[in-house]
């Protein structure tokens, strides 16, 4: 029985995570907006996507986040005057997932 519940979790996991979509209108200078796409190690379900999105969105200055467990990537748009890549990476890494950047891609 437990196995069936765990297997079905990936299809229903969004029900356990609140919708964290930001609906606030923020004015940012276009020159300050940066978009990064990084590999995320450990995402296996829709719940993982929600966790990564929530973590990135918790960083002040993050404007938009998309995550996909299928591609194991996250794309984050942020205001460079308020947020740094390192702060975003740290927030995601604290959830138990690992951000794989160009600098550490070859490391195990």
Secondary structure by P-SEA (a helix, b strand, c coil): caaaaaaacccccccccccccccbbbbbccccbbbbbbbbcccccaaaaaaaaaaaaacccccbbbbbccccbbbbbbccccccaaaaaaaaaaaccccccccccccc
